[in-house]
Amino acid sequence: MAAEAGISRACLSKWTARYDADGEEGLIDRSSTPFARPTQLAPAVVDLIETWRREHKWTARQIARELGAAGHQASVATVGRWLVRLGINRRKDLDPDGSSNREVGTITTRFPGHMVHLDVKKVGRIPDGGGWRAHGHGSAQHKKSRAAKRAGARAGYVYLHSIIDGYSRLAYTEALPDEKAATTIAFYARARAFFAAHGITRIVRVITDNGSNYRARDFTRTVLATASRHQRTRPYTPRHNGKVERYQRILAEELLYAHAWNSEAERAAAITVWNIH
């Protein structure tokens, strides 16, 4: 039954136990938030942190010292995290009277090609004949692939290079064997040809993360030869490249894991169709 549903036996057992205990109400999604957080700061202590920050402009270290003197134990890192949550961690965001002057910036594209976003998604390669998603956990094919891994064989990964125009949301994806700079440069050239065929002949800004292939001098030189600017996002801040991140999630939900593929070639052919669907 688990194989037919495309889930593991442990997952099936969990949902069966929920149904036996609570009926259909047990099948409703539950919050993963814990019922109790013994180490979380009390609301009164959080209020002290905010008050001292706004009134005295104290640093996290000074606030942690004052909390210790008042009988509350909180590390500098904990105070710093609360300042971030409260939106008052940066001194320039506080006016002299303690009020916040922080303005949330927005990213606005003005025309097709103004900002294009690139990213790479790494997914597991599907063995010939299909993997466990097609045949289920514990199947003969699954056991065969696991035995091959123990013997030293590696299925490896496929790297999905994607580019999306921030204005029109026109997107293009290719399944490639690696994420090296030379591979990325070749993909970028084919993507520009795809965009040109759909009327986007001018690219102003190319936005990427800080992957080694995007930091390569050859890639930067190639981008600057065809666009006005190559912009890399802040490290560990994927939301700054959110358009392509959201596109990859749609790609995963509606294509990559929406069907049980029998081979990597079959999925690659489906990606080609996906580009023009």
Stockholm file with secondary structure:
# STOCKHOLM 1.0

chainA/1-277         MAAEAGISRACLSKWTARYDADGEEGLIDRSSTPFARPTQLAPAVVDLIETWRREHKWTARQIARELGAAGHQASVATVGRWLVRLGINRRKDLDPDGSSNREVGTITTRFPGHMVHLDVKKVGRIPDGGGWRAHGHGSAQHKKSRAAKRAGARAGYVYLHSIIDGYSRLAYTEALPDEKAATTIAFYARARAFFAAHGITRIVRVITDNGSNYRARDFTRTVLATASRHQRTRPYTPRHNGKVERYQRILAEELLYAHAWNSEAERAAAITVWNIH
#=GR chainA/1-277 SS CHHHHTSCHHHHHHHHHHHHHHGGGGGSCCCCCCSCCTTSCCHHHHHHHHHHHHHHCCCHHHHHHHHHHTTCCCCHHHHHHHHHHHTCCSGGGBCTTSCBCCCCCCCCCCSTTSEEEEEEEEEECCCTTCCHHHHCTTSHHHHHHHHHHHTTCCCCEEEEEEEEETTTCCEEEEEESCCCHHHHHHHHHHHHHHHHHTTCCCCCEEEECCCHHHHCHHHHHHHHHHSSEEEECCTTCGGGGHHHHHHHHHHIIIIITTSCCSCHHHHHHHHHHHHTC
#=GC SS_cons         CHHHHTSCHHHHHHHHHHHHHHGGGGGSCCCCCCSCCTTSCCHHHHHHHHHHHHHHCCCHHHHHHHHHHTTCCCCHHHHHHHHHHHTCCSGGGBCTTSCBCCCCCCCCCCSTTSEEEEEEEEEECCCTTCCHHHHCTTSHHHHHHHHHHHTTCCCCEEEEEEEEETTTCCEEEEEESCCCHHHHHHHHHHHHHHHHHTTCCCCCEEEECCCHHHHCHHHHHHHHHHSSEEEECCTTCGGGGHHHHHHHHHHIIIIITTSCCSCHHHHHHHHHHHHTC
//
